[in-house]
Amino acid sequence: MRISPDPLACFGLAALLSLAGCTPTLRLDAERPPSHAASNHTDTPLNAQLAAHIPPGESGFHLLHGGHAALAAPG
């Protein structure tokens, strides 16, 4: 008894292999410019707006304990 392959699965595998052949290889020896941390942006308009809503000494970061809490959190 011979089992014929699913044409859709064959097409998907061929498409996946074709796309995989287009990916560039990662050069580990490539020159990379040095990166630096961003400077302190305390004078931005966004910081001025948020500072009015964050109590002094607090960070404004609030840990949510799950997906339901994230959905119920105010925007």
PDB file of N, CA, C, O and CB in Angstrom:
ATOM      1  N   MET A   1       0.850  -1.181   0.000  1.00  0.00           N
ATOM      2  CA  MET A   1       0.000   0.000   0.000  1.00  0.00           C
ATOM      3  C   MET A   1       0.894   1.243   0.000  1.00  0.00           C
ATOM      4  O   MET A   1       1.787   1.368   0.838  1.00  0.00           O
ATOM      5  CB  MET A   1      -0.966  -0.001   1.231  1.00  0.00           C
ATOM      6  N   ARG A   2       0.657   2.141  -0.923  1.00  0.00           N
ATOM      7  CA  ARG A   2       1.460   3.351  -1.060  1.00  0.00           C
ATOM      8  C   ARG A   2       0.658   4.549  -0.570  1.00  0.00           C
ATOM      9  O   ARG A   2      -0.506   4.720  -0.932  1.00  0.00           O
ATOM     10  CB  ARG A   2       1.908   3.555  -2.528  1.00  0.00           C
ATOM     11  N   ILE A   3       1.297   5.383   0.264  1.00  0.00           N
ATOM     12  CA  ILE A   3       0.645   6.576   0.792  1.00  0.00           C
ATOM     13  C   ILE A   3       1.207   7.776   0.051  1.00  0.00           C
ATOM     14  O   ILE A   3       2.418   7.996   0.049  1.00  0.00           O
ATOM     15  CB  ILE A   3       0.855   6.714   2.339  1.00  0.00           C
ATOM     16  N   SER A   4       0.344   8.543  -0.571  1.00  0.00           N
ATOM     17  CA  SER A   4       0.804   9.724  -1.296  1.00  0.00           C
ATOM     18  C   SER A   4       0.882  10.914  -0.340  1.00  0.00           C
ATOM     19  O   SER A   4       0.023  11.072   0.527  1.00  0.00           O
ATOM     20  CB  SER A   4      -0.139  10.041  -2.490  1.00  0.00           C
ATOM     21  N   PRO A   5       1.914  11.752  -0.497  1.00  0.00           N
ATOM     22  CA  PRO A   5       2.062  12.910   0.392  1.00  0.00           C
ATOM     23  C   PRO A   5       1.002  13.977   0.114  1.00  0.00           C
ATOM     24  O   PRO A   5       0.474  14.091  -0.992  1.00  0.00           O
ATOM     25  CB  PRO A   5       3.460  13.517   0.238  1.00  0.00           C
ATOM     26  N   ASP A   6       0.718  14.732   1.133  1.00  0.00           N
ATOM     27  CA  ASP A   6      -0.247  15.827   1.033  1.00  0.00           C
ATOM     28  C   ASP A   6       0.364  16.943   0.175  1.00  0.00           C
ATOM     29  O   ASP A   6       1.454  17.418   0.494  1.00  0.00           O
ATOM     30  CB  ASP A   6      -0.643  16.363   2.457  1.00  0.00           C
ATOM     31  N   PRO A   7      -0.299  17.374  -0.896  1.00  0.00           N
ATOM     32  CA  PRO A   7       0.277  18.425  -1.760  1.00  0.00           C
ATOM     33  C   PRO A   7       0.502  19.736  -1.022  1.00  0.00           C
ATOM     34  O   PRO A   7       1.483  20.431  -1.288  1.00  0.00           O
ATOM     35  CB  PRO A   7      -0.629  18.675  -2.952  1.00  0.00           C
ATOM     36  N   LEU A   8      -0.380  20.082  -0.108  1.00  0.00           N
ATOM     37  CA  LEU A   8      -0.223  21.339   0.633  1.00  0.00           C
ATOM     38  C   LEU A   8       1.005  21.282   1.534  1.00  0.00           C
ATOM     39  O   LEU A   8       1.729  22.269   1.663  1.00  0.00           O
ATOM     40  CB  LEU A   8      -1.482  21.636   1.471  1.00  0.00           C
ATOM     41  N   ALA A   9       1.239  20.136   2.156  1.00  0.00           N
ATOM     42  CA  ALA A   9       2.419  19.988   3.007  1.00  0.00           C
ATOM     43  C   ALA A   9       3.688  20.062   2.171  1.00  0.00           C
ATOM     44  O   ALA A   9       4.678  20.653   2.604  1.00  0.00           O
ATOM     45  CB  ALA A   9       2.367  18.659   3.781  1.00  0.00           C
ATOM     46  N   CYS A  10       3.674  19.476   0.991  1.00  0.00           N
ATOM     47  CA  CYS A  10       4.843  19.536   0.104  1.00  0.00           C
ATOM     48  C   CYS A  10       5.112  20.969  -0.341  1.00  0.00           C
ATOM     49  O   CYS A  10       6.262  21.404  -0.381  1.00  0.00           O
ATOM     50  CB  CYS A  10       4.638  18.631  -1.127  1.00  0.00           C
ATOM     51  N   PHE A  11       4.051  21.702  -0.674  1.00  0.00           N
ATOM     52  CA  PHE A  11       4.213  23.099  -1.077  1.00  0.00           C
ATOM     53  C   PHE A  11       4.764  23.928   0.085  1.00  0.00           C
ATOM     54  O   PHE A  11       5.648  24.762  -0.111  1.00  0.00           O
ATOM     55  CB  PHE A  11       2.866  23.683  -1.563  1.00  0.00           C
ATOM     56  N   GLY A  12       4.246  23.701   1.283  1.00  0.00           N
ATOM     57  CA  GLY A  12       4.726  24.438   2.453  1.00  0.00           C
ATOM     58  C   GLY A  12       6.186  24.160   2.736  1.00  0.00           C
ATOM     59  O   GLY A  12       6.945  25.075   3.056  1.00  0.00           O
ATOM     60  N   LEU A  13       6.588  22.893   2.620  1.00  0.00           N
ATOM     61  CA  LEU A  13       7.985  22.543   2.845  1.00  0.00           C
ATOM     62  C   LEU A  13       8.876  23.184   1.785  1.00  0.00           C
ATOM     63  O   LEU A  13       9.951  23.689   2.107  1.00  0.00           O
ATOM     64  CB  LEU A  13       8.164  21.017   2.841  1.00  0.00           C
ATOM     65  N   ALA A  14       8.445  23.169   0.533  1.00  0.00           N
ATOM     66  CA  ALA A  14       9.224  23.790  -0.532  1.00  0.00           C
ATOM     67  C   ALA A  14       9.340  25.294  -0.320  1.00  0.00           C
ATOM     68  O   ALA A  14      10.408  25.864  -0.542  1.00  0.00           O
ATOM     69  CB  ALA A  14       8.592  23.497  -1.892  1.00  0.00           C
ATOM     70  N   ALA A  15       8.264  25.945   0.103  1.00  0.00           N
ATOM     71  CA  ALA A  15       8.300  27.389   0.358  1.00  0.00           C
ATOM     72  C   ALA A  15       9.228  27.703   1.519  1.00  0.00           C
ATOM     73  O   ALA A  15       9.980  28.676   1.466  1.00  0.00           O
ATOM     74  CB  ALA A  15       6.888  27.926   0.649  1.00  0.00           C
ATOM     75  N   LEU A  16       9.185  26.892   2.564  1.00  0.00           N
ATOM     76  CA  LEU A  16      10.039  27.108   3.731  1.00  0.00           C
ATOM     77  C   LEU A  16      11.510  26.950   3.360  1.00  0.00           C
ATOM     78  O   LEU A  16      12.345  27.757   3.769  1.00  0.00           O
ATOM     79  CB  LEU A  16       9.667  26.130   4.858  1.00  0.00           C
ATOM     80  N   LEU A  17      11.828  25.920   2.592  1.00  0.00           N
ATOM     81  CA  LEU A  17      13.207  25.724   2.176  1.00  0.00           C
ATOM     82  C   LEU A  17      13.679  26.837   1.245  1.00  0.00           C
ATOM     83  O   LEU A  17      14.842  27.239   1.304  1.00  0.00           O
ATOM     84  CB  LEU A  17      13.359  24.377   1.495  1.00  0.00           C
ATOM     85  N   SER A  18      12.798  27.335   0.394  1.00  0.00           N
ATOM     86  CA  SER A  18      13.162  28.434  -0.495  1.00  0.00           C
ATOM     87  C   SER A  18      13.452  29.705   0.292  1.00  0.00           C
ATOM     88  O   SER A  18      14.409  30.419  -0.007  1.00  0.00           O
ATOM     89  CB  SER A  18      12.051  28.687  -1.510  1.00  0.00           C
ATOM     90  N   LEU A  19      12.636  29.985   1.285  1.00  0.00           N
ATOM     91  CA  LEU A  19      12.859  31.182   2.109  1.00  0.00           C
ATOM     92  C   LEU A  19      14.102  31.032   2.970  1.00  0.00           C
ATOM     93  O   LEU A  19      14.819  32.006   3.198  1.00  0.00           O
ATOM     94  CB  LEU A  19      11.640  31.457   2.998  1.00  0.00           C
ATOM     95  N   ALA A  20      14.364  29.832   3.448  1.00  0.00           N
ATOM     96  CA  ALA A  20      15.552  29.614   4.269  1.00  0.00           C
ATOM     97  C   ALA A  20      16.821  29.842   3.454  1.00  0.00           C
ATOM     98  O   ALA A  20      17.840  30.266   3.999  1.00  0.00           O
ATOM     99  CB  ALA A  20      15.546  28.194   4.858  1.00  0.00           C
ATOM    100  N   GLY A  21      16.766  29.567   2.164  1.00  0.00           N
ATOM    101  CA  GLY A  21      17.927  29.802   1.314  1.00  0.00           C
ATOM    102  C   GLY A  21      18.194  31.269   1.081  1.00  0.00           C
ATOM    103  O   GLY A  21      19.291  31.621   0.647  1.00  0.00           O
ATOM    104  N   CYS A  22      17.249  32.133   1.349  1.00  0.00           N
ATOM    105  CA  CYS A  22      17.412  33.568   1.136  1.00  0.00           C
ATOM    106  C   CYS A  22      17.968  34.292   2.359  1.00  0.00           C
ATOM    107  O   CYS A  22      18.300  35.475   2.275  1.00  0.00           O
ATOM    108  CB  CYS A  22      16.090  34.177   0.749  1.00  0.00           C
ATOM    109  N   THR A  23      18.073  33.612   3.474  1.00  0.00           N
ATOM    110  CA  THR A  23      18.535  34.280   4.685  1.00  0.00           C
ATOM    111  C   THR A  23      20.036  34.490   4.625  1.00  0.00           C
ATOM    112  O   THR A  23      20.769  33.601   4.193  1.00  0.00           O
ATOM    113  CB  THR A  23      18.158  33.470   5.933  1.00  0.00           C
ATOM    114  N   PRO A  24      20.497  35.646   5.051  1.00  0.00           N
ATOM    115  CA  PRO A  24      21.941  35.895   5.044  1.00  0.00           C
ATOM    116  C   PRO A  24      22.606  35.142   6.192  1.00  0.00           C
ATOM    117  O   PRO A  24      21.972  34.842   7.204  1.00  0.00           O
ATOM    118  CB  PRO A  24      22.237  37.413   5.149  1.00  0.00           C
ATOM    119  N   THR A  25      23.866  34.850   6.024  1.00  0.00           N
ATOM    120  CA  THR A  25      24.600  34.209   7.100  1.00  0.00           C
ATOM    121  C   THR A  25      25.156  35.287   8.026  1.00  0.00           C
ATOM    122  O   THR A  25      25.454  36.397   7.586  1.00  0.00           O
ATOM    123  CB  THR A  25      25.739  33.310   6.543  1.00  0.00           C
ATOM    124  N   LEU A  26      25.289  34.963   9.278  1.00  0.00           N
ATOM    125  CA  LEU A  26      25.764  35.910  10.277  1.00  0.00           C
ATOM    126  C   LEU A  26      27.283  35.885  10.304  1.00  0.00           C
ATOM    127  O   LEU A  26      27.899  34.838  10.506  1.00  0.00           O
ATOM    128  CB  LEU A  26      25.184  35.585  11.676  1.00  0.00           C
ATOM    129  N   ARG A  27      27.874  37.047  10.100  1.00  0.00           N
ATOM    130  CA  ARG A  27      29.333  37.160  10.172  1.00  0.00           C
ATOM    131  C   ARG A  27      29.715  37.544  11.590  1.00  0.00           C
ATOM    132  O   ARG A  27      29.419  38.649  12.044  1.00  0.00           O
ATOM    133  CB  ARG A  27      29.877  38.204   9.146  1.00  0.00           C
ATOM    134  N   LEU A  28      30.368  36.637  12.278  1.00  0.00           N
ATOM    135  CA  LEU A  28      30.761  36.903  13.655  1.00  0.00           C
ATOM    136  C   LEU A  28      31.983  37.807  13.741  1.00  0.00           C
ATOM    137  O   LEU A  28      32.239  38.407  14.785  1.00  0.00           O
ATOM    138  CB  LEU A  28      31.037  35.605  14.373  1.00  0.00           C
ATOM    139  N   ASP A  29      32.733  37.907  12.658  1.00  0.00           N
ATOM    140  CA  ASP A  29      33.938  38.726  12.680  1.00  0.00           C
ATOM    141  C   ASP A  29      33.704  40.133  12.108  1.00  0.00           C
ATOM    142  O   ASP A  29      34.663  40.864  11.862  1.00  0.00           O
ATOM    143  CB  ASP A  29      35.039  38.031  11.902  1.00  0.00           C
ATOM    144  N   ALA A  30      32.454  40.511  11.898  1.00  0.00           N
ATOM    145  CA  ALA A  30      32.146  41.824  11.335  1.00  0.00           C
ATOM    146  C   ALA A  30      32.496  42.925  12.335  1.00  0.00           C
ATOM    147  O   ALA A  30      32.345  42.758  13.545  1.00  0.00           O
ATOM    148  CB  ALA A  30      30.656  41.909  10.940  1.00  0.00           C
ATOM    149  N   GLU A  31      32.963  44.046  11.802  1.00  0.00           N
ATOM    150  CA  GLU A  31      33.261  45.191  12.667  1.00  0.00           C
ATOM    151  C   GLU A  31      31.968  45.812  13.153  1.00  0.00           C
ATOM    152  O   GLU A  31      31.033  46.023  12.381  1.00  0.00           O
ATOM    153  CB  GLU A  31      34.119  46.241  11.926  1.00  0.00           C
ATOM    154  N   ARG A  32      31.929  46.098  14.421  1.00  0.00           N
ATOM    155  CA  ARG A  32      30.745  46.713  15.010  1.00  0.00           C
ATOM    156  C   ARG A  32      31.177  47.995  15.721  1.00  0.00           C
ATOM    157  O   ARG A  32      32.125  47.985  16.507  1.00  0.00           O
ATOM    158  CB  ARG A  32      30.025  45.730  16.001  1.00  0.00           C
ATOM    159  N   PRO A  33      30.487  49.086  15.443  1.00  0.00           N
ATOM    160  CA  PRO A  33      30.861  50.329  16.128  1.00  0.00           C
ATOM    161  C   PRO A  33      30.513  50.228  17.611  1.00  0.00           C
ATOM    162  O   PRO A  33      29.540  49.569  17.976  1.00  0.00           O
ATOM    163  CB  PRO A  33      30.146  51.552  15.485  1.00  0.00           C
ATOM    164  N   PRO A  34      31.289  50.867  18.449  1.00  0.00           N
ATOM    165  CA  PRO A  34      30.981  50.825  19.878  1.00  0.00           C
ATOM    166  C   PRO A  34      29.636  51.496  20.159  1.00  0.00           C
ATOM    167  O   PRO A  34      29.275  52.476  19.507  1.00  0.00           O
ATOM    168  CB  PRO A  34      32.098  51.508  20.691  1.00  0.00           C
ATOM    169  N   SER A  35      28.917  50.971  21.112  1.00  0.00           N
ATOM    170  CA  SER A  35      27.633  51.563  21.480  1.00  0.00           C
ATOM    171  C   SER A  35      27.762  52.242  22.833  1.00  0.00           C
ATOM    172  O   SER A  35      28.631  51.905  23.637  1.00  0.00           O
ATOM    173  CB  SER A  35      26.511  50.492  21.509  1.00  0.00           C
ATOM    174  N   HIS A  36      26.890  53.192  23.063  1.00  0.00           N
ATOM    175  CA  HIS A  36      26.924  53.967  24.300  1.00  0.00           C
ATOM    176  C   HIS A  36      25.516  54.042  24.863  1.00  0.00           C
ATOM    177  O   HIS A  36      24.532  54.022  24.124  1.00  0.00           O
ATOM    178  CB  HIS A  36      27.505  55.392  24.061  1.00  0.00           C
ATOM    179  N   ALA A  37      25.439  54.127  26.161  1.00  0.00           N
ATOM    180  CA  ALA A  37      24.134  54.272  26.811  1.00  0.00           C
ATOM    181  C   ALA A  37      23.564  55.648  26.495  1.00  0.00           C
ATOM    182  O   ALA A  37      24.300  56.620  26.327  1.00  0.00           O
ATOM    183  CB  ALA A  37      24.247  54.066  28.349  1.00  0.00           C
ATOM    184  N   ALA A  38      22.259  55.706  26.419  1.00  0.00           N
ATOM    185  CA  ALA A  38      21.601  56.989  26.156  1.00  0.00           C
ATOM    186  C   ALA A  38      21.825  57.921  27.342  1.00  0.00           C
ATOM    187  O   ALA A  38      21.898  57.488  28.492  1.00  0.00           O
ATOM    188  CB  ALA A  38      20.076  56.793  25.889  1.00  0.00           C
ATOM    189  N   SER A  39      21.929  59.190  27.038  1.00  0.00           N
ATOM    190  CA  SER A  39      22.125  60.163  28.110  1.00  0.00           C
ATOM    191  C   SER A  39      20.830  60.336  28.906  1.00  0.00           C
ATOM    192  O   SER A  39      19.769  59.857  28.505  1.00  0.00           O
ATOM    193  CB  SER A  39      22.593  61.523  27.533  1.00  0.00           C
ATOM    194  N   ASN A  40      20.934  61.007  30.004  1.00  0.00           N
ATOM    195  CA  ASN A  40      19.776  61.245  30.868  1.00  0.00           C
ATOM    196  C   ASN A  40      18.842  62.257  30.194  1.00  0.00           C
ATOM    197  O   ASN A  40      19.212  63.415  29.999  1.00  0.00           O
ATOM    198  CB  ASN A  40      20.228  61.759  32.277  1.00  0.00           C
ATOM    199  N   HIS A  41      17.653  61.821  29.847  1.00  0.00           N
ATOM    200  CA  HIS A  41      16.701  62.677  29.138  1.00  0.00           C
ATOM    201  C   HIS A  41      15.635  63.192  30.105  1.00  0.00           C
ATOM    202  O   HIS A  41      14.456  62.865  29.968  1.00  0.00           O
ATOM    203  CB  HIS A  41      16.041  61.909  27.968  1.00  0.00           C
ATOM    204  N   THR A  42      16.048  63.986  31.066  1.00  0.00           N
ATOM    205  CA  THR A  42      15.100  64.485  32.062  1.00  0.00           C
ATOM    206  C   THR A  42      14.338  65.704  31.576  1.00  0.00           C
ATOM    207  O   THR A  42      13.359  66.107  32.204  1.00  0.00           O
ATOM    208  CB  THR A  42      15.822  64.819  33.342  1.00  0.00           C
ATOM    209  N   ASP A  43      14.761  66.292  30.486  1.00  0.00           N
ATOM    210  CA  ASP A  43      14.111  67.524  30.026  1.00  0.00           C
ATOM    211  C   ASP A  43      13.198  67.293  28.820  1.00  0.00           C
ATOM    212  O   ASP A  43      12.930  68.232  28.071  1.00  0.00           O
ATOM    213  CB  ASP A  43      15.164  68.560  29.674  1.00  0.00           C
ATOM    214  N   THR A  44      12.721  66.082  28.621  1.00  0.00           N
ATOM    215  CA  THR A  44      11.859  65.803  27.478  1.00  0.00           C
ATOM    216  C   THR A  44      10.402  66.117  27.812  1.00  0.00           C
ATOM    217  O   THR A  44      10.029  66.094  28.985  1.00  0.00           O
ATOM    218  CB  THR A  44      12.002  64.336  27.044  1.00  0.00           C
ATOM    219  N   PRO A  45       9.575  66.409  26.819  1.00  0.00           N
ATOM    220  CA  PRO A  45       8.157  66.686  27.074  1.00  0.00           C
ATOM    221  C   PRO A  45       7.429  65.482  27.678  1.00  0.00           C
ATOM    222  O   PRO A  45       6.540  65.655  28.512  1.00  0.00           O
ATOM    223  CB  PRO A  45       7.469  67.105  25.780  1.00  0.00           C
ATOM    224  N   LEU A  46       7.794  64.269  27.266  1.00  0.00           N
ATOM    225  CA  LEU A  46       7.150  63.086  27.832  1.00  0.00           C
ATOM    226  C   LEU A  46       7.467  62.950  29.315  1.00  0.00           C
ATOM    227  O   LEU A  46       6.588  62.616  30.109  1.00  0.00           O
ATOM    228  CB  LEU A  46       7.590  61.825  27.082  1.00  0.00           C
ATOM    229  N   ASN A  47       8.704  63.204  29.690  1.00  0.00           N
ATOM    230  CA  ASN A  47       9.075  63.129  31.094  1.00  0.00           C
ATOM    231  C   ASN A  47       8.326  64.185  31.905  1.00  0.00           C
ATOM    232  O   ASN A  47       7.918  63.920  33.036  1.00  0.00           O
ATOM    233  CB  ASN A  47      10.591  63.304  31.258  1.00  0.00           C
ATOM    234  N   ALA A  48       8.143  65.360  31.348  1.00  0.00           N
ATOM    235  CA  ALA A  48       7.419  66.412  32.066  1.00  0.00           C
ATOM    236  C   ALA A  48       5.964  66.010  32.305  1.00  0.00           C
ATOM    237  O   ALA A  48       5.411  66.286  33.369  1.00  0.00           O
ATOM    238  CB  ALA A  48       7.481  67.736  31.284  1.00  0.00           C
ATOM    239  N   GLN A  49       5.338  65.354  31.313  1.00  0.00           N
ATOM    240  CA  GLN A  49       3.948  64.914  31.483  1.00  0.00           C
ATOM    241  C   GLN A  49       3.845  63.787  32.504  1.00  0.00           C
ATOM    242  O   GLN A  49       2.953  63.788  33.353  1.00  0.00           O
ATOM    243  CB  GLN A  49       3.365  64.457  30.141  1.00  0.00           C
ATOM    244  N   LEU A  50       4.759  62.829  32.417  1.00  0.00           N
ATOM    245  CA  LEU A  50       4.693  61.682  33.326  1.00  0.00           C
ATOM    246  C   LEU A  50       5.071  62.042  34.752  1.00  0.00           C
ATOM    247  O   LEU A  50       4.547  61.458  35.701  1.00  0.00           O
ATOM    248  CB  LEU A  50       5.595  60.580  32.832  1.00  0.00           C
ATOM    249  N   ALA A  51       5.967  62.989  34.909  1.00  0.00           N
ATOM    250  CA  ALA A  51       6.409  63.364  36.249  1.00  0.00           C
ATOM    251  C   ALA A  51       5.257  63.896  37.093  1.00  0.00           C
ATOM    252  O   ALA A  51       5.288  63.787  38.319  1.00  0.00           O
ATOM    253  CB  ALA A  51       7.515  64.407  36.165  1.00  0.00           C
ATOM    254  N   ALA A  52       4.258  64.461  36.463  1.00  0.00           N
ATOM    255  CA  ALA A  52       3.113  64.991  37.215  1.00  0.00           C
ATOM    256  C   ALA A  52       2.266  63.863  37.809  1.00  0.00           C
ATOM    257  O   ALA A  52       1.527  64.094  38.766  1.00  0.00           O
ATOM    258  CB  ALA A  52       2.243  65.876  36.308  1.00  0.00           C
ATOM    259  N   HIS A  53       2.361  62.642  37.256  1.00  0.00           N
ATOM    260  CA  HIS A  53       1.537  61.533  37.720  1.00  0.00           C
ATOM    261  C   HIS A  53       2.282  60.533  38.594  1.00  0.00           C
ATOM    262  O   HIS A  53       1.665  59.620  39.143  1.00  0.00           O
ATOM    263  CB  HIS A  53       0.961  60.823  36.549  1.00  0.00           C
ATOM    264  N   ILE A  54       3.597  60.686  38.734  1.00  0.00           N
ATOM    265  CA  ILE A  54       4.394  59.748  39.528  1.00  0.00           C
ATOM    266  C   ILE A  54       4.797  60.424  40.826  1.00  0.00           C
ATOM    267  O   ILE A  54       5.414  61.489  40.802  1.00  0.00           O
ATOM    268  CB  ILE A  54       5.650  59.266  38.742  1.00  0.00           C
ATOM    269  N   PRO A  55       4.457  59.818  41.967  1.00  0.00           N
ATOM    270  CA  PRO A  55       4.840  60.411  43.258  1.00  0.00           C
ATOM    271  C   PRO A  55       6.358  60.499  43.400  1.00  0.00           C
ATOM    272  O   PRO A  55       7.079  59.671  42.843  1.00  0.00           O
ATOM    273  CB  PRO A  55       4.253  59.590  44.419  1.00  0.00           C
ATOM    274  N   PRO A  56       6.849  61.492  44.139  1.00  0.00           N
ATOM    275  CA  PRO A  56       8.298  61.634  44.346  1.00  0.00           C
ATOM    276  C   PRO A  56       8.878  60.379  44.997  1.00  0.00           C
ATOM    277  O   PRO A  56       8.292  59.837  45.935  1.00  0.00           O
ATOM    278  CB  PRO A  56       8.601  62.874  45.218  1.00  0.00           C
ATOM    279  N   GLY A  57      10.008  59.926  44.510  1.00  0.00           N
ATOM    280  CA  GLY A  57      10.655  58.746  45.061  1.00  0.00           C
ATOM    281  C   GLY A  57      10.180  57.439  44.436  1.00  0.00           C
ATOM    282  O   GLY A  57      10.733  56.380  44.731  1.00  0.00           O
ATOM    283  N   GLU A  58       9.182  57.494  43.592  1.00  0.00           N
ATOM    284  CA  GLU A  58       8.673  56.294  42.925  1.00  0.00           C
ATOM    285  C   GLU A  58       9.220  56.249  41.505  1.00  0.00           C
ATOM    286  O   GLU A  58       9.703  57.254  40.983  1.00  0.00           O
ATOM    287  CB  GLU A  58       7.111  56.270  42.918  1.00  0.00           C
ATOM    288  N   SER A  59       9.141  55.065  40.878  1.00  0.00           N
ATOM    289  CA  SER A  59       9.704  54.913  39.539  1.00  0.00           C
ATOM    290  C   SER A  59       8.657  54.963  38.439  1.00  0.00           C
ATOM    291  O   SER A  59       9.000  55.221  37.285  1.00  0.00           O
ATOM    292  CB  SER A  59      10.454  53.622  39.450  1.00  0.00           C
ATOM    293  N   GLY A  60       7.412  54.729  38.756  1.00  0.00           N
ATOM    294  CA  GLY A  60       6.385  54.663  37.737  1.00  0.00           C
ATOM    295  C   GLY A  60       6.250  53.278  37.147  1.00  0.00           C
ATOM    296  O   GLY A  60       5.470  53.081  36.214  1.00  0.00           O
ATOM    297  N   PHE A  61       6.985  52.318  37.664  1.00  0.00           N
ATOM    298  CA  PHE A  61       6.948  50.941  37.198  1.00  0.00           C
ATOM    299  C   PHE A  61       6.022  50.149  38.104  1.00  0.00           C
ATOM    300  O   PHE A  61       6.129  50.216  39.329  1.00  0.00           O
ATOM    301  CB  PHE A  61       8.368  50.315  37.170  1.00  0.00           C
ATOM    302  N   HIS A  62       5.110  49.396  37.495  1.00  0.00           N
ATOM    303  CA  HIS A  62       4.173  48.593  38.269  1.00  0.00           C
ATOM    304  C   HIS A  62       4.148  47.186  37.696  1.00  0.00           C
ATOM    305  O   HIS A  62       3.837  46.994  36.520  1.00  0.00           O
ATOM    306  CB  HIS A  62       2.751  49.222  38.261  1.00  0.00           C
ATOM    307  N   LEU A  63       4.477  46.201  38.526  1.00  0.00           N
ATOM    308  CA  LEU A  63       4.515  44.818  38.084  1.00  0.00           C
ATOM    309  C   LEU A  63       3.100  44.254  38.031  1.00  0.00           C
ATOM    310  O   LEU A  63       2.367  44.310  39.018  1.00  0.00           O
ATOM    311  CB  LEU A  63       5.404  43.972  39.015  1.00  0.00           C
ATOM    312  N   LEU A  64       2.722  43.714  36.886  1.00  0.00           N
ATOM    313  CA  LEU A  64       1.415  43.080  36.736  1.00  0.00           C
ATOM    314  C   LEU A  64       1.582  41.581  36.932  1.00  0.00           C
ATOM    315  O   LEU A  64       2.575  40.999  36.497  1.00  0.00           O
ATOM    316  CB  LEU A  64       0.787  43.396  35.340  1.00  0.00           C
ATOM    317  N   HIS A  65       0.615  40.961  37.585  1.00  0.00           N
ATOM    318  CA  HIS A  65       0.746  39.563  37.973  1.00  0.00           C
ATOM    319  C   HIS A  65       0.118  38.584  37.000  1.00  0.00           C
ATOM    320  O   HIS A  65       0.011  37.400  37.322  1.00  0.00           O
ATOM    321  CB  HIS A  65       0.147  39.366  39.306  1.00  0.00           C
ATOM    322  N   GLY A  66      -0.295  39.018  35.844  1.00  0.00           N
ATOM    323  CA  GLY A  66      -0.857  38.083  34.882  1.00  0.00           C
ATOM    324  C   GLY A  66      -1.528  38.802  33.736  1.00  0.00           C
ATOM    325  O   GLY A  66      -1.607  40.030  33.710  1.00  0.00           O
ATOM    326  N   GLY A  67      -2.008  38.022  32.792  1.00  0.00           N
ATOM    327  CA  GLY A  67      -2.635  38.573  31.623  1.00  0.00           C
ATOM    328  C   GLY A  67      -3.922  39.314  31.916  1.00  0.00           C
ATOM    329  O   GLY A  67      -4.205  40.341  31.298  1.00  0.00           O
ATOM    330  N   HIS A  68      -4.708  38.801  32.858  1.00  0.00           N
ATOM    331  CA  HIS A  68      -5.960  39.471  33.202  1.00  0.00           C
ATOM    332  C   HIS A  68      -5.693  40.840  33.829  1.00  0.00           C
ATOM    333  O   HIS A  68      -6.422  41.799  33.578  1.00  0.00           O
ATOM    334  CB  HIS A  68      -6.785  38.600  34.163  1.00  0.00           C
ATOM    335  N   ALA A  69      -4.646  40.918  34.643  1.00  0.00           N
ATOM    336  CA  ALA A  69      -4.294  42.199  35.250  1.00  0.00           C
ATOM    337  C   ALA A  69      -3.831  43.191  34.179  1.00  0.00           C
ATOM    338  O   ALA A  69      -4.087  44.390  34.286  1.00  0.00           O
ATOM    339  CB  ALA A  69      -3.194  42.006  36.316  1.00  0.00           C
ATOM    340  N   ALA A  70      -3.153  42.690  33.155  1.00  0.00           N
ATOM    341  CA  ALA A  70      -2.684  43.561  32.078  1.00  0.00           C
ATOM    342  C   ALA A  70      -3.874  44.095  31.273  1.00  0.00           C
ATOM    343  O   ALA A  70      -3.876  45.251  30.850  1.00  0.00           O
ATOM    344  CB  ALA A  70      -1.702  42.800  31.152  1.00  0.00           C
ATOM    345  N   LEU A  71      -4.878  43.248  31.067  1.00  0.00           N
ATOM    346  CA  LEU A  71      -6.041  43.706  30.320  1.00  0.00           C
ATOM    347  C   LEU A  71      -6.875  44.692  31.133  1.00  0.00           C
ATOM    348  O   LEU A  71      -7.500  45.593  30.572  1.00  0.00           O
ATOM    349  CB  LEU A  71      -6.897  42.519  29.901  1.00  0.00           C
ATOM    350  N   ALA A  72      -6.886  44.525  32.445  1.00  0.00           N
ATOM    351  CA  ALA A  72      -7.695  45.401  33.296  1.00  0.00           C
ATOM    352  C   ALA A  72      -6.955  46.684  33.672  1.00  0.00           C
ATOM    353  O   ALA A  72      -7.570  47.612  34.198  1.00  0.00           O
ATOM    354  CB  ALA A  72      -8.109  44.660  34.558  1.00  0.00           C
ATOM    355  N   ALA A  73      -5.664  46.754  33.415  1.00  0.00           N
ATOM    356  CA  ALA A  73      -4.894  47.931  33.802  1.00  0.00           C
ATOM    357  C   ALA A  73      -5.338  49.148  32.994  1.00  0.00           C
ATOM    358  O   ALA A  73      -5.628  49.038  31.803  1.00  0.00           O
ATOM    359  CB  ALA A  73      -3.388  47.679  33.607  1.00  0.00           C
ATOM    360  N   PRO A  74      -5.388  50.301  33.644  1.00  0.00           N
ATOM    361  CA  PRO A  74      -5.758  51.512  32.900  1.00  0.00           C
ATOM    362  C   PRO A  74      -4.671  51.857  31.896  1.00  0.00           C
ATOM    363  O   PRO A  74      -3.484  51.638  32.142  1.00  0.00           O
ATOM    364  CB  PRO A  74      -5.997  52.702  33.862  1.00  0.00           C
ATOM    365  N   GLY A  75      -5.092  52.394  30.771  1.00  0.00           N
ATOM    366  CA  GLY A  75      -4.179  52.714  29.670  1.00  0.00           C
ATOM    367  C   GLY A  75      -3.289  53.835  29.994  1.00  0.00           C
ATOM    368  O   GLY A  75      -2.462  54.224  29.169  1.00  0.00           O
TER     369      GLY A  75
END
